[in-house]
Amino acid sequence: MADTILNLPNLSLGPANKPRLAPLNLEFYGGQLVALLGTNGAGKSSLLKLASGELRSDAGEPSFGGRRLSQWLPVELARHLASLGQQSPLNFPYTAREVVEL
C-alpha cells in the first residue's frame, strides 16, 4: 500500500452537545482519488478546512507527509498544499487555468 499522505485522527469541531463535525478518523494515501459528498451543512467544507489547518480541531491534529501540520512552516506547507474556496472574489478576467497557474 502507498504511504499515508494525509492523516486526520479523531478530528472534531464544535461542542459535544452540538458538533459541527462529529469525531472522525480518516487516512488518505498517495495515488488515491477521493470524492467528498454530502448534503448542505453536512460538514464537507469544515472537514477540508480542518485538513488544511485553516480551522483547528477540538481534538486530534491533522498530519501531512508524516508531520503534524503545526510542525510545518507556512511557506513550506504552501509548496505542497493549496485550496480554492467555493466563492472566489476574482473580479478580473482570468481563466480557471490562469488562476491555478498563479
Backbone hydrogen bonds, N-H to C=O, Kabsch-Sander energy under -0.5 kcal/mol:
donor,donor_aa,acceptor,acceptor_aa,energy
5,I,28,F,-2.7
6,L,28,F,-1.6
7,N,63,S,-2.8
8,L,26,L,-3.4
10,N,8,L,-0.6
11,L,24,L,-2.0
12,S,59,A,-0.7
13,L,21,L,-2.3
18,K,15,P,-1.2
20,R,13,L,-2.3
21,L,13,L,-2.1
24,L,11,L,-1.7
26,L,8,L,-2.0
28,F,6,L,-2.7
30,G,3,D,-1.9
32,Q,29,Y,-1.9
34,V,32,Q,-0.5
37,L,35,A,-0.7
42,A,39,T,-2.0
47,L,43,G,-2.5
48,L,44,K,-2.0
49,K,45,S,-2.3
50,L,46,S,-2.3
51,A,47,L,-2.6
52,S,48,L,-1.8
53,G,49,K,-0.7
53,G,50,L,-0.7
54,E,49,K,-1.3
55,L,49,K,-1.9
58,D,12,S,-2.6
59,A,12,S,-0.5
63,S,7,N,-2.4
64,F,67,R,-2.9
65,G,5,I,-3.0
67,R,64,F,-1.5
69,L,62,P,-2.3
71,Q,68,R,-1.9
72,W,69,L,-1.5
77,L,73,L,-2.6
78,A,74,P,-2.2
79,R,75,V,-0.6
79,R,76,E,-0.8
80,H,77,L,-1.8
81,L,77,L,-2.1
88,S,86,Q,-0.5
90,L,88,S,-1.4
91,N,89,P,-0.7
94,Y,92,F,-2.3
99,V,95,T,-2.0
100,V,96,A,-2.2
101,E,97,R,-2.1
102,L,98,E,-0.8
102,L,99,V,-0.7
